[in-house]
Amino acid sequence: MQYLIFGLQTQILVIQHFMQIVQCQGRMFVIFLFLCIQTLCAACNVTIISRDDWGARAPNDHDHLHTPVTVALIHHTDRDHCTTKAACIQELQDMQNFHMNNQSHSDIMYNFMIGEDGNVYEGRGWNTVGGHMPYWNIVSLGIAVMGNFQRGPPNSAALGALQGLLTCLVENHKLTPDYKLYGHRDVGHTNCPGNSFYDVIKTWSHYDTGKPVLPTKTPTRF
């Protein structure tokens, strides 16, 4: 099933903006709103579970992420695996509480999380700076698969969801078409995303085998 990712805050801003047009130009509102949604929100062949649907807490703070970014950073959460939606939701709630209460983050660290149930879960989303890697947060989207993948890779459902999400992010102009894919260990001192998972992403076409260079500025918006 195809889903549209169109964040609530973005919807509100669009509606508020075009309500000003409808007051002056009547039916033009419908036309412009349709074009805006078509431009900003391409259909995604992946199931996205919104923050509201998994019961996320409100963030303490957030910074706007200027997109498209040029880097996708892949993580594992190094926590419990989950293979059902109910188990993944419980894990997300526990993880968000840990990040906010124990590690003093303003929200769950990642932009998106993926369960081995095959669902993608909205974290900070594609319009908010993540908290997954210092210095790289403002130039990347952080995507984490839930579990520890040191000794075995994510299942096919999770890997398929990750590939679908990456395609969705490009189609919605949140990642540049020539984006570079890195594992967390490529830019930090960690074994994340686990040896087995890392071996998988190294075979993907966007994986960059060169030494990562932190971009000096955010690319121009499409």
MDTraj code that builds the backbone (N, CA, C; nanometers):
import mdtraj as md
import numpy as np

residues = "MET GLN TYR LEU ILE PHE GLY LEU GLN THR GLN ILE LEU VAL ILE GLN HIS PHE MET GLN ILE VAL GLN CYS GLN GLY ARG MET PHE VAL ILE PHE LEU PHE LEU CYS ILE GLN THR LEU CYS ALA ALA CYS ASN VAL THR ILE ILE SER ARG ASP ASP TRP GLY ALA ARG ALA PRO ASN ASP HIS ASP HIS LEU HIS THR PRO VAL THR VAL ALA LEU ILE HIS HIS THR ASP ARG ASP HIS CYS THR THR LYS ALA ALA CYS ILE GLN GLU LEU GLN ASP MET GLN ASN PHE HIS MET ASN ASN GLN SER HIS SER ASP ILE MET TYR ASN PHE MET ILE GLY GLU ASP GLY ASN VAL TYR GLU GLY ARG GLY TRP ASN THR VAL GLY GLY HIS MET PRO TYR TRP ASN ILE VAL SER LEU GLY ILE ALA VAL MET GLY ASN PHE GLN ARG GLY PRO PRO ASN SER ALA ALA LEU GLY ALA LEU GLN GLY LEU LEU THR CYS LEU VAL GLU ASN HIS LYS LEU THR PRO ASP TYR LYS LEU TYR GLY HIS ARG ASP VAL GLY HIS THR ASN CYS PRO GLY ASN SER PHE TYR ASP VAL ILE LYS THR TRP SER HIS TYR ASP THR GLY LYS PRO VAL LEU PRO THR LYS THR PRO THR ARG PHE".split()
xyz = np.array([
    [0.0844, -0.1196, 0.0000],
    [0.0000, 0.0000, 0.0000],
    [0.0878, 0.1244, 0.0000],
    [0.0458, 0.2242, -0.0743],
    [0.1223, 0.3473, -0.0820],
    [0.0775, 0.4436, 0.0279],
    [0.1747, 0.5082, 0.0901],
    [0.1458, 0.6052, 0.1942],
    [0.2105, 0.7373, 0.1575],
    [0.1462, 0.8474, 0.1977],
    [0.2046, 0.9784, 0.1831],
    [0.2614, 1.0207, 0.3168],
    [0.3870, 1.0672, 0.3156],
    [0.4419, 1.1285, 0.4355],
    [0.4220, 1.2780, 0.4210],
    [0.3389, 1.3326, 0.5014],
    [0.3129, 1.4761, 0.4927],
    [0.2917, 1.5234, 0.6346],
    [0.3988, 1.5670, 0.7036],
    [0.3958, 1.5972, 0.8455],
    [0.2855, 1.6934, 0.8834],
    [0.2309, 1.6752, 1.0021],
    [0.1209, 1.7573, 1.0488],
    [0.1564, 1.9044, 1.0496],
    [0.2780, 1.9383, 1.0955],
    [0.3163, 2.0783, 1.0994],
    [0.3204, 2.1364, 0.9589],
    [0.3695, 2.0582, 0.8625],
    [0.3750, 2.1054, 0.7249],
    [0.2346, 2.1247, 0.6694],
    [0.1436, 2.0312, 0.7000],
    [0.0062, 2.0455, 0.6538],
    [-0.0549, 2.1750, 0.7051],
    [-0.0331, 2.2025, 0.8325],
    [-0.0906, 2.3232, 0.8921],
    [-0.0363, 2.4481, 0.8252],
    [0.0961, 2.4508, 0.8012],
    [0.1566, 2.5672, 0.7371],
    [0.1016, 2.5866, 0.5962],
    [0.0867, 2.4754, 0.5215],
    [0.0336, 2.4849, 0.3859],
    [-0.1088, 2.5381, 0.3875],
    [-0.1908, 2.4844, 0.4768],
    [-0.3300, 2.5259, 0.4827],
    [-0.3414, 2.6726, 0.5224],
    [-0.2616, 2.7136, 0.6229],
    [-0.2655, 2.8529, 0.6653],
    [-0.2248, 2.9454, 0.5520],
    [-0.1212, 2.9061, 0.4771],
    [-0.0728, 2.9896, 0.3674],
    [-0.1780, 3.0032, 0.2585],
    [-0.2377, 2.8925, 0.2212],
    [-0.3297, 2.8975, 0.1091],
    [-0.4690, 2.9449, 0.1480],
    [-0.5007, 2.9478, 0.2766],
    [-0.6252, 3.0099, 0.3187],
    [-0.6244, 3.1582, 0.2858],
    [-0.5048, 3.2188, 0.2850],
    [-0.4935, 3.3583, 0.2462],
    [-0.5263, 3.3755, 0.0978],
    [-0.4907, 3.2761, 0.0168],
    [-0.5192, 3.2827, -0.1260],
    [-0.6684, 3.2669, -0.1516],
    [-0.7336, 3.1741, -0.0796],
    [-0.8740, 3.1488, -0.1053],
    [-0.9584, 3.2718, -0.0779],
    [-0.9173, 3.3539, 0.0172],
    [-0.9926, 3.4744, 0.0475],
    [-0.9937, 3.5700, -0.0708],
    [-0.8896, 3.5635, -0.1521],
    [-0.8770, 3.6563, -0.2639],
    [-0.9146, 3.5937, -0.3972],
    [-0.8917, 3.4655, -0.4107],
    [-0.9028, 3.4066, -0.5435],
    [-0.9938, 3.2838, -0.5490],
    [-1.0693, 3.2614, -0.4458],
    [-1.1719, 3.1579, -0.4481],
    [-1.1196, 3.0220, -0.4864],
    [-1.1642, 2.9728, -0.6013],
    [-1.1348, 2.8348, -0.6416],
    [-0.9879, 2.8097, -0.6689],
    [-0.9072, 2.9124, -0.6857],
    [-0.7639, 2.8925, -0.7082],
    [-0.7000, 2.8208, -0.5909],
    [-0.7596, 2.8320, -0.4717],
    [-0.7050, 2.7649, -0.3533],
    [-0.6910, 2.6151, -0.3762],
    [-0.7950, 2.5535, -0.4290],
    [-0.7943, 2.4093, -0.4487],
    [-0.6846, 2.3694, -0.5459],
    [-0.6684, 2.4458, -0.6524],
    [-0.5678, 2.4143, -0.7533],
    [-0.4279, 2.4257, -0.6951],
    [-0.4008, 2.5343, -0.6264],
    [-0.2672, 2.5546, -0.5714],
    [-0.2362, 2.4539, -0.4621],
    [-0.3339, 2.4198, -0.3788],
    [-0.3105, 2.3225, -0.2729],
    [-0.2795, 2.1865, -0.3335],
    [-0.3505, 2.1476, -0.4381],
    [-0.3247, 2.0209, -0.5062],
    [-0.1836, 2.0177, -0.5608],
    [-0.1407, 2.1243, -0.6273],
    [-0.0064, 2.1298, -0.6842],
    [0.0987, 2.1249, -0.5760],
    [0.0739, 2.1919, -0.4643],
    [0.1709, 2.1932, -0.3542],
    [0.1904, 2.0539, -0.2988],
    [0.0805, 1.9831, -0.2753],
    [0.0907, 1.8488, -0.2199],
    [0.1604, 1.7561, -0.3182],
    [0.1292, 1.7679, -0.4473],
    [0.1936, 1.6836, -0.5474],
    [0.3438, 1.7085, -0.5511],
    [0.3871, 1.8314, -0.5314],
    [0.5285, 1.8660, -0.5373],
    [0.6033, 1.8200, -0.4146],
    [0.5443, 1.8395, -0.2968],
    [0.6164, 1.8166, -0.1723],
    [0.6003, 1.6749, -0.1198],
    [0.5076, 1.5986, -0.1730],
    [0.4744, 1.4742, -0.1070],
    [0.4454, 1.3627, -0.2067],
    [0.5481, 1.3058, -0.2633],
    [0.5317, 1.1927, -0.3537],
    [0.4916, 1.0680, -0.2752],
    [0.4165, 0.9807, -0.3392],
    [0.3744, 0.8570, -0.2743],
    [0.4949, 0.7686, -0.2453],
    [0.4874, 0.6964, -0.1340],
    [0.5974, 0.6089, -0.0922],
    [0.5474, 0.4659, -0.0818],
    [0.6210, 0.3742, -0.1418],
    [0.5849, 0.2332, -0.1343],
    [0.6418, 0.1693, -0.0082],
    [0.6074, 0.2281, 0.1038],
    [0.6538, 0.1798, 0.2334],
    [0.5534, 0.2272, 0.3371],
    [0.5322, 0.1473, 0.4390],
    [0.4379, 0.1836, 0.5438],
    [0.5080, 0.2692, 0.6486],
    [0.4557, 0.3900, 0.6691],
    [0.5117, 0.4832, 0.7666],
    [0.4149, 0.4950, 0.8828],
    [0.4609, 0.4617, 1.0020],
    [0.3807, 0.4768, 1.1230],
    [0.4158, 0.6115, 1.1849],
    [0.3177, 0.6989, 1.1969],
    [0.3431, 0.8346, 1.2455],
    [0.3728, 0.8355, 1.3946],
    [0.4265, 0.9465, 1.4417],
    [0.4526, 0.9640, 1.5847],
    [0.3244, 0.9477, 1.6659],
    [0.2179, 1.0056, 1.6181],
    [0.0910, 0.9937, 1.6893],
    [0.0483, 0.8482, 1.7010],
    [0.0688, 0.7726, 1.5949],
    [0.0235, 0.6339, 1.5944],
    [0.1061, 0.5441, 1.6861],
    [0.2327, 0.5782, 1.7099],
    [0.3081, 0.4962, 1.8055],
    [0.3171, 0.5594, 1.9447],
    [0.2467, 0.6699, 1.9633],
    [0.2362, 0.7276, 2.0977],
    [0.3596, 0.8019, 2.1428],
    [0.4261, 0.8711, 2.0509],
    [0.5474, 0.9456, 2.0872],
    [0.5155, 1.0619, 2.1807],
    [0.6078, 1.0891, 2.2690],
    [0.6005, 1.2099, 2.3515],
    [0.6317, 1.3318, 2.2657],
    [0.5817, 1.4452, 2.3080],
    [0.6170, 1.5702, 2.2408],
    [0.7640, 1.6007, 2.2663],
    [0.8363, 1.6513, 2.1677],
    [0.9780, 1.6858, 2.1895],
    [0.9912, 1.8059, 2.2817],
    [1.1024, 1.8120, 2.3512],
    [1.1305, 1.9279, 2.4351],
    [1.1737, 2.0488, 2.3523],
    [1.2295, 2.0209, 2.2357],
    [1.2787, 2.1269, 2.1477],
    [1.3010, 2.0649, 2.0105],
    [1.3165, 2.1475, 1.9086],
    [1.3514, 2.0949, 1.7769],
    [1.4103, 2.2063, 1.6925],
    [1.4970, 2.1667, 1.5994],
    [1.5576, 2.2579, 1.5026],
    [1.5196, 2.2116, 1.3629],
    [1.4881, 2.3075, 1.2768],
    [1.4488, 2.2747, 1.1400],
    [1.5678, 2.2218, 1.0611],
    [1.5455, 2.1134, 0.9865],
    [1.6481, 2.0553, 0.9005],
    [1.6288, 2.1074, 0.7595],
    [1.7316, 2.1705, 0.7044],
    [1.7254, 2.2213, 0.5682],
    [1.7546, 2.1067, 0.4713],
    [1.6579, 2.0758, 0.3901],
    [1.6686, 1.9644, 0.2969],
    [1.6618, 2.0139, 0.1529],
    [1.7132, 1.9346, 0.0582],
    [1.7609, 1.7974, 0.0725],
    [1.9011, 1.7921, 0.1331],
    [1.9266, 1.6871, 0.2093],
    [2.0600, 1.6636, 0.2619],
    [2.1316, 1.5644, 0.1708],
    [2.2605, 1.5533, 0.1885],
    [2.3417, 1.4722, 0.0974],
    [2.3851, 1.3379, 0.1563],
    [2.3472, 1.3111, 0.2808],
    [2.3973, 1.1912, 0.3493],
    [2.2831, 1.1189, 0.4202],
    [2.2824, 0.9861, 0.4080],
    [2.1985, 0.8997, 0.4912],
    [2.2915, 0.8205, 0.5821],
    [2.2724, 0.8347, 0.7126],
    [2.3535, 0.7626, 0.8111],
    [2.2715, 0.6475, 0.8682],
    [2.3257, 0.5273, 0.8584],
    [2.2533, 0.4073, 0.8982],
    [2.3045, 0.3579, 1.0333],
    [2.2108, 0.3253, 1.1205],
    [2.2406, 0.2808, 1.2569],
    [2.1668, 0.1507, 1.2879],
    [2.2121, 0.0823, 1.3913],
    [2.1229, -0.0080, 1.4629],
    [2.1028, 0.0532, 1.6015],
    [1.9945, 0.0172, 1.6675],
    [1.9667, 0.0795, 1.7979],
    [2.0436, 0.0120, 1.9101],
    [2.0969, -0.1085, 1.8836],
    [2.1688, -0.1855, 1.9856],
    [2.0797, -0.2098, 2.1074],
    [1.9532, -0.2336, 2.0787],
    [1.8545, -0.2643, 2.1818],
    [1.7745, -0.3864, 2.1356],
    [1.6561, -0.4026, 2.1911],
    [1.5750, -0.5196, 2.1591],
    [1.5290, -0.5202, 2.0128],
    [1.5214, -0.6396, 1.9563],
    [1.4594, -0.6589, 1.8260],
    [1.3073, -0.6569, 1.8429],
    [1.2366, -0.6300, 1.7332],
    [1.0907, -0.6408, 1.7364],
    [1.0419, -0.6884, 1.6006],
    [0.9478, -0.7818, 1.6019],
    [0.8975, -0.8400, 1.4770],
    [0.7468, -0.8227, 1.4627],
    [0.6827, -0.7546, 1.5560],
    [0.5411, -0.7203, 1.5451],
    [0.5256, -0.5714, 1.5702],
    [0.4169, -0.5145, 1.5190],
    [0.3933, -0.3715, 1.5379],
    [0.3801, -0.3377, 1.6850],
    [0.3099, -0.4215, 1.7601],
    [0.2911, -0.3942, 1.9028],
    [0.4247, -0.3933, 1.9769],
    [0.5107, -0.4905, 1.9461],
    [0.6411, -0.4969, 2.0125],
    [0.7284, -0.3788, 1.9718],
    [0.7214, -0.3387, 1.8455],
    [0.8013, -0.2252, 1.7990],
    [0.7552, -0.0951, 1.8650],
    [0.6249, -0.0780, 1.8805],
    [0.5738, 0.0426, 1.9467],
    [0.6208, 0.0484, 2.0907],
    [0.6168, -0.0643, 2.1597],
    [0.6653, -0.0649, 2.2982],
    [0.8140, -0.0323, 2.3041],
    [0.8907, -0.0874, 2.2116],
    [1.0340, -0.0597, 2.2078],
    [1.0611, 0.0877, 2.1781],
    [0.9840, 0.1465, 2.0879],
    [1.0011, 0.2876, 2.0553],
    [0.9718, 0.3762, 2.1758],
    [0.8662, 0.3469, 2.2465],
    [0.8321, 0.4262, 2.3637],
    [0.9399, 0.4144, 2.4709],
    [0.9898, 0.2927, 2.4919],
    [1.0975, 0.2735, 2.5895],
    [1.2243, 0.3463, 2.5454],
    [1.2545, 0.3393, 2.4162],
    [1.3756, 0.4033, 2.3649],
    [1.3653, 0.5556, 2.3747],
    [1.2499, 0.6111, 2.3397],
    [1.2341, 0.7552, 2.3510],
    [1.2483, 0.8008, 2.4961],
    [1.1891, 0.7273, 2.5881],
    [1.2033, 0.7625, 2.7290],
    [1.3492, 0.7585, 2.7730],
    [1.4228, 0.6570, 2.7262],
    [1.5636, 0.6468, 2.7618],
    [1.6431, 0.7625, 2.7043],
    [1.6204, 0.7946, 2.5777],
    [1.6942, 0.9046, 2.5149],
    [1.6662, 1.0378, 2.5848],
    [1.5415, 1.0612, 2.6215],
    [1.5037, 1.1897, 2.6797],
    [1.5327, 1.1959, 2.8298],
    [1.5041, 1.0890, 2.9007],
    [1.5172, 1.0922, 3.0466],
    [1.6582, 1.0619, 3.0946],
    [1.7268, 0.9710, 3.0262],
    [1.8582, 0.9265, 3.0718],
    [1.9738, 0.9917, 2.9978],
    [1.9520, 1.0306, 2.8720],
    [2.0604, 1.0867, 2.7921],
    [2.0407, 1.2343, 2.7593],
    [1.9349, 1.2922, 2.8108],
    [1.9093, 1.4370, 2.7993],
    [1.8917, 1.4847, 2.6556],
    [1.8451, 1.3962, 2.5665],
    [1.8097, 1.4397, 2.4319],
    [1.6743, 1.5088, 2.4350],
    [1.6502, 1.5937, 2.3374],
    [1.5221, 1.6636, 2.3306],
    [1.4103, 1.5737, 2.2786],
    [1.4487, 1.4601, 2.2184],
    [1.3511, 1.3693, 2.1579],
    [1.4230, 1.2380, 2.1318],
    [1.3538, 1.1410, 2.0750],
    [1.4212, 1.0203, 2.0267],
    [1.5283, 1.0639, 1.9268],
    [1.6397, 0.9953, 1.9210],
    [1.7559, 1.0489, 1.8501],
    [1.7426, 1.0476, 1.6983],
    [1.6721, 0.9478, 1.6431],
    [1.6782, 0.9226, 1.4996],
    [1.5657, 0.9929, 1.4242],
    [1.5896, 1.0164, 1.2964],
    [1.4840, 1.0715, 1.2112],
    [1.3780, 0.9660, 1.1799],
    [1.4245, 0.8430, 1.1550],
    [1.3323, 0.7321, 1.1293],
    [1.3896, 0.6053, 1.1920],
    [1.2991, 0.5172, 1.2347],
    [1.3362, 0.3855, 1.2840],
    [1.2606, 0.2796, 1.2041],
    [1.3203, 0.1622, 1.1935],
    [1.2610, 0.0531, 1.1167],
    [1.2591, -0.0717, 1.2027],
    [1.1444, -0.1389, 1.2038],
    [1.1322, -0.2639, 1.2768],
    [1.1415, -0.3831, 1.1842],
    [1.1680, -0.4989, 1.2422],
    [1.1688, -0.6215, 1.1624],
    [1.0268, -0.6722, 1.1377],
    [0.9288, -0.5894, 1.1698],
    [0.7910, -0.6121, 1.1253],
    [0.7693, -0.5544, 0.9859],
    [0.8704, -0.4842, 0.9323],
    [0.8613, -0.4274, 0.7988],
    [0.8041, -0.2875, 0.7938],
    [0.7802, -0.2278, 0.9096],
    [0.7281, -0.0908, 0.9146],
    [0.8394, 0.0102, 0.9382],
    [0.8194, 0.1290, 0.8845],
    [0.9042, 0.2438, 0.9150],
    [0.8295, 0.3273, 1.0175],
    [0.9011, 0.3747, 1.1179],
    [0.8407, 0.4551, 1.2242],
    [0.9014, 0.5946, 1.2225],
    [0.8149, 0.6938, 1.2234],
    [0.8598, 0.8323, 1.2234],
    [0.9227, 0.8668, 1.3577],
    [1.0485, 0.9138, 1.3535],
    [1.1138, 0.9636, 1.4734],
    [1.1033, 1.1149, 1.4749],
    [1.2153, 1.1799, 1.4536],
    [1.2103, 1.3257, 1.4408],
    [1.1582, 1.3678, 1.3037],
    [1.1528, 1.2733, 1.2110],
    [1.0991, 1.3032, 1.0794],
    [1.2018, 1.3680, 0.9889],
    [1.1572, 1.4067, 0.8712],
    [1.2503, 1.4558, 0.7700],
    [1.2687, 1.6062, 0.7712],
    [1.1983, 1.6753, 0.8584],
    [1.2115, 1.8210, 0.8646],
    [1.2772, 1.8705, 0.9927],
    [1.3254, 1.7792, 1.0759],
    [1.3847, 1.8163, 1.2044],
    [1.5253, 1.7580, 1.2161],
    [1.6177, 1.8370, 1.2662],
    [1.7553, 1.7914, 1.2874],
    [1.7557, 1.6757, 1.3864],
    [1.8274, 1.5691, 1.3517],
    [1.8369, 1.4531, 1.4389],
    [1.9368, 1.4745, 1.5515],
    [1.9481, 1.3708, 1.6361],
    [2.0434, 1.3742, 1.7465],
    [2.1288, 1.2499, 1.7485],
    [2.1554, 1.1933, 1.6309],
    [2.2190, 1.0622, 1.6200],
    [2.3695, 1.0675, 1.6031],
    [2.4249, 1.1818, 1.5571],
    [2.5693, 1.1919, 1.5375],
    [2.6114, 1.3383, 1.5382],
    [2.6890, 1.3810, 1.6398],
    [2.7334, 1.5208, 1.6444],
    [2.7999, 1.5640, 1.5140],
    [2.7758, 1.6875, 1.4769],
    [2.8288, 1.7522, 1.3568],
    [2.7596, 1.7041, 1.2292],
    [2.7234, 1.5784, 1.2226],
    [2.6591, 1.5249, 1.1025],
    [2.5076, 1.5419, 1.1053],
    [2.4518, 1.5729, 1.2208],
    [2.3064, 1.5810, 1.2319],
    [2.2446, 1.6808, 1.1346],
    [2.3120, 1.7929, 1.1117],
    [2.2523, 1.8990, 1.0301],
    [2.2691, 1.8754, 0.8803],
    [2.3429, 1.7724, 0.8441],
    [2.3660, 1.7459, 0.7013],
    [2.3243, 1.6040, 0.6621],
    [2.2512, 1.5358, 0.7485],
    [2.2166, 1.3964, 0.7211],
    [2.0810, 1.3624, 0.7792],
    [2.0294, 1.2491, 0.7345],
    [1.9130, 1.1869, 0.7953],
    [1.9598, 1.0582, 0.8612],
    [1.9269, 1.0419, 0.9878],
    [1.9672, 0.9243, 1.0628],
    [1.8558, 0.8211, 1.0660],
    [1.8857, 0.7018, 1.0165],
    [1.7868, 0.5949, 1.0077],
    [1.8412, 0.4745, 1.0843],
    [1.7625, 0.4248, 1.1793],
    [1.8071, 0.3142, 1.2626],
    [1.7133, 0.1961, 1.2500],
    [1.7702, 0.0769, 1.2341],
    [1.6917, -0.0459, 1.2411],
    [1.6979, -0.0952, 1.3845],
    [1.5824, -0.1307, 1.4391],
    [1.5742, -0.1689, 1.5801],
    [1.6307, -0.3088, 1.6023],
    [1.7298, -0.3162, 1.6909],
    [1.7935, -0.4420, 1.7243],
    [1.9446, -0.4278, 1.7250],
    [2.0133, -0.5391, 1.7512],
    [2.1589, -0.5458, 1.7439],
    [2.1949, -0.6401, 1.6301],
    [2.2750, -0.5911, 1.5357],
    [2.3049, -0.6682, 1.4151],
    [2.4533, -0.6947, 1.4005],
    [2.5167, -0.7200, 1.5139],
    [2.6572, -0.7547, 1.5136],
    [2.6789, -0.8947, 1.4556],
    [2.5924, -0.9875, 1.4878],
    [2.6138, -1.1276, 1.4492],
    [2.5138, -1.1781, 1.3460],
    [2.4273, -1.0949, 1.3013],
    [2.3309, -1.1328, 1.1979],
    [2.2636, -1.0084, 1.1449],
    [2.2315, -1.0047, 1.0156],
    [2.1728, -0.8844, 0.9565],
    [2.0249, -0.8720, 0.9890],
    [1.9670, -0.7560, 0.9650],
    [1.8214, -0.7430, 0.9758],
    [1.7521, -0.8374, 0.8786],
    [1.6283, -0.8722, 0.9093],
    [1.5556, -0.9617, 0.8193],
    [1.5167, -0.8894, 0.6905],
    [1.4636, -0.9649, 0.5965],
    [1.4323, -0.9091, 0.4648],
    [1.3250, -0.8008, 0.4723],
    [1.2333, -0.8130, 0.5673],
    [1.1280, -0.7119, 0.5809],
    [1.1873, -0.5770, 0.6190],
    [1.2819, -0.5780, 0.7116],
    [1.3448, -0.4531, 0.7548],
    [1.4328, -0.3954, 0.6448],
    [1.5093, -0.4791, 0.5782],
    [1.5961, -0.4295, 0.4711],
    [1.5143, -0.3728, 0.3555],
    [1.4039, -0.4386, 0.3222],
    [1.3174, -0.3870, 0.2178],
    [1.2559, -0.2532, 0.2562],
    [1.2171, -0.2401, 0.3822],
    [1.1606, -0.1140, 0.4297],
    [1.2648, -0.0030, 0.4250],
    [1.3883, -0.0344, 0.4602],
    [1.4953, 0.0656, 0.4555],
    [1.5186, 0.1129, 0.3127],
    [1.5265, 0.0208, 0.2191],
    [1.5472, 0.0596, 0.0793],
    [1.4289, 0.1410, 0.0268],
    [1.3089, 0.1025, 0.0664],
    [1.1911, 0.1782, 0.0261],
    [1.1903, 0.3180, 0.0836],
    [1.2329, 0.3316, 0.2081],
    [1.2386, 0.4632, 0.2704],
    [1.3404, 0.5522, 0.2012],
    [1.4572, 0.4991, 0.1691],
    [1.5589, 0.5785, 0.1007],
    [1.5070, 0.6295, -0.0338],
    [1.4382, 0.5442, -0.1071],
    [1.3786, 0.5867, -0.2337],
    [1.2751, 0.6954, -0.2110],
    [1.1940, 0.6785, -0.1090],
    [1.0912, 0.7764, -0.0745],
    [1.1530, 0.9117, -0.0406],
    [1.2621, 0.9114, 0.0330],
    [1.3279, 1.0355, 0.0732],
    [1.3841, 1.1096, -0.0479],
    [1.4356, 1.0357, -0.1443],
    [1.4840, 1.0995, -0.2665],
    [1.3670, 1.1577, -0.3456],
    [1.2613, 1.0805, -0.3607],
    [1.1469, 1.1252, -0.4400],
    [1.0778, 1.2470, -0.3786],
    [1.0895, 1.2622, -0.2477],
    [1.0295, 1.3765, -0.1792],
    [1.1295, 1.4888, -0.1537],
    [1.2467, 1.4806, -0.2199],
    [1.3477, 1.5865, -0.2153],
    [1.3999, 1.6122, -0.0738],
    [1.4087, 1.5054, 0.0041],
    [1.4678, 1.5143, 0.1372],
    [1.6112, 1.4628, 0.1366],
    [1.6436, 1.3776, 0.0404],
    [1.7793, 1.3329, 0.0113],
    [1.8087, 1.3688, -0.1340],
    [1.9311, 1.4116, -0.1615],
    [1.9680, 1.4390, -0.3000],
    [1.9768, 1.3069, -0.3771],
    [1.9498, 1.3088, -0.5073],
    [1.9563, 1.1845, -0.5861],
    [2.0930, 1.1172, -0.5820],
    [2.1993, 1.1944, -0.5610],
    [2.3344, 1.1385, -0.5543],
    [2.3837, 1.1264, -0.4097],
    [2.2912, 1.1087, -0.3170],
    [2.3281, 1.1028, -0.1745],
    [2.4313, 0.9933, -0.1480],
    [2.5060, 1.0128, -0.0400],
    [2.6036, 0.9133, 0.0037],
    [2.5494, 0.8400, 0.1259],
    [2.5686, 0.7112, 0.1259],
    [2.5222, 0.6245, 0.2344],
    [2.6416, 0.5821, 0.3188],
    [2.6310, 0.6018, 0.4490],
    [2.7366, 0.5608, 0.5415],
    [2.6760, 0.4824, 0.6568],
    [2.7553, 0.3942, 0.7133],
    [2.7228, 0.3384, 0.8430],
    [2.7738, 0.4314, 0.9512],
    [2.7136, 0.4257, 1.0672],
    [2.7548, 0.5115, 1.1785],
    [2.9043, 0.4990, 1.2045],
    [2.9580, 0.3786, 1.1925],
    [3.0999, 0.3573, 1.2209],
    [3.1919, 0.4302, 1.1228],
    [3.1388, 0.4656, 1.0063],
    [3.2209, 0.5370, 0.9082],
    [3.2540, 0.6792, 0.9537],
    [3.1711, 0.7334, 1.0420],
    [3.1902, 0.8725, 1.0843],
    [3.2119, 0.8861, 1.2341],
    [3.2131, 0.7747, 1.3068],
    [3.2321, 0.7797, 1.4516],
    [3.2986, 0.6538, 1.5027],
    [3.3445, 0.6583, 1.6262],
    [3.4142, 0.5450, 1.6879],
    [3.3115, 0.4527, 1.7534],
    [3.2608, 0.3595, 1.6742],
    [3.1543, 0.2699, 1.7196],
    [3.1508, 0.1485, 1.6278],
    [3.0860, 0.0411, 1.6724],
    [3.0664, -0.0733, 1.5832],
    [2.9301, -0.0680, 1.5147],
    [2.8550, 0.0347, 1.5419],
    [2.7234, 0.0554, 1.4806],
    [2.7393, 0.0724, 1.3286],
    [2.6580, 0.0092, 1.2484],
    [2.5316, -0.0606, 1.2757],
    [2.5454, -0.2117, 1.2955],
    [2.6556, -0.2567, 1.3474],
    [2.6800, -0.3994, 1.3641],
    [2.7485, -0.4578, 1.2413],
    [2.8390, -0.5527, 1.2641],
    [2.9184, -0.6072, 1.1540],
    [2.8336, -0.6652, 1.0409],
    [2.7323, -0.7426, 1.0770],
    [2.6529, -0.8104, 0.9745],
    [2.5696, -0.7120, 0.8922],
    [2.5124, -0.6142, 0.9583],
    [2.4332, -0.5124, 0.8879],
    [2.5241, -0.4250, 0.8024],
    [2.6392, -0.3909, 0.8558],
    [2.7349, -0.3085, 0.7815],
    [2.7793, -0.3785, 0.6536],
    [2.7998, -0.5094, 0.6613],
    [2.8385, -0.5843, 0.5413],
    [2.7306, -0.5766, 0.4328],
    [2.6050, -0.5658, 0.4746],
    [2.4959, -0.5552, 0.3772],
    [2.4965, -0.4186, 0.3098],
    [2.4998, -0.3112, 0.3882],
    [2.4859, -0.1774, 0.3278],
    [2.6074, -0.1422, 0.2416],
    [2.7210, -0.2064, 0.2683],
    [2.8392, -0.1794, 0.1851],
    [2.8211, -0.2276, 0.0417],
    [2.7236, -0.3143, 0.0190],
    [2.6990, -0.3641, -0.1170],
    [2.5988, -0.2768, -0.1927],
    [2.5382, -0.1787, -0.1274],
    [2.4361, -0.0960, -0.1908],
    [2.5008, 0.0147, -0.2726],
    [2.4323, 0.0557, -0.3773],
    [2.4926, 0.1440, -0.4767],
    [2.5320, 0.2807, -0.4220],
    [2.4611, 0.3319, -0.3240],
    [2.4927, 0.4652, -0.2732],
    [2.5992, 0.4634, -0.1631],
    [2.6399, 0.3443, -0.1211],
    [2.7437, 0.3394, -0.0181],
    [2.8732, 0.3994, -0.0725],
    [2.9315, 0.4883, 0.0048],
    [3.0529, 0.5584, -0.0382],
    [3.1749, 0.4935, 0.0268],
    [3.2627, 0.4405, -0.0558],
    [3.3807, 0.3707, -0.0045],
    [3.4940, 0.4657, 0.0320],
    [3.4805, 0.5920, -0.0041],
    [3.5846, 0.6886, 0.0286],
    [3.5774, 0.7340, 0.1735],
    [3.6760, 0.8092, 0.2140],
    [3.6780, 0.8633, 0.3491],
    [3.5702, 0.9715, 0.3602],
    [3.4783, 0.9569, 0.4554],
    [3.3710, 1.0563, 0.4675],
    [3.4256, 1.1958, 0.4967],
    [3.3713, 1.2926, 0.4289],
    [3.4068, 1.4325, 0.4514],
    [3.2809, 1.5058, 0.4934],
    [3.2846, 1.5655, 0.6092],
    [3.1683, 1.6369, 0.6601],
    [3.1367, 1.7538, 0.5680],
    [3.0171, 1.7586, 0.5101],
    [2.9828, 1.8739, 0.4249],
    [2.9933, 2.0038, 0.5030],
    [3.0385, 2.1086, 0.4342],
    [3.0603, 2.2374, 0.5032],
    [2.9345, 2.3208, 0.5088],
    [2.8355, 2.2875, 0.4286],
    [2.7107, 2.3626, 0.4309],
    [2.5977, 2.2737, 0.3799],
    [2.4783, 2.3117, 0.4117],
    [2.3619, 2.2387, 0.3657],
    [2.3354, 2.2742, 0.2205],
    [2.3053, 2.1752, 0.1345],
    [2.2824, 2.2054, -0.0066],
    [2.1579, 2.2897, -0.0259],
    [2.1502, 2.3531, -0.1411],
    [2.0360, 2.4380, -0.1742],
    [1.9102, 2.3537, -0.1855],
    [1.7998, 2.4084, -0.1353],
    [1.6716, 2.3395, -0.1446],
    [1.6293, 2.3257, -0.2908],
    [1.5639, 2.2116, -0.3231],
    [1.5130, 2.1927, -0.4586],
    [1.4083, 2.2975, -0.4883],
])
top = md.Topology()
chain = top.add_chain()
for i, resn in enumerate(residues, 1):
    res = top.add_residue(resn, chain, resSeq=i)
    for name in ("N", "CA", "C"):
        top.add_atom(name, md.element.get_by_symbol(name[0]), res)
traj = md.Trajectory(xyz[None], top)
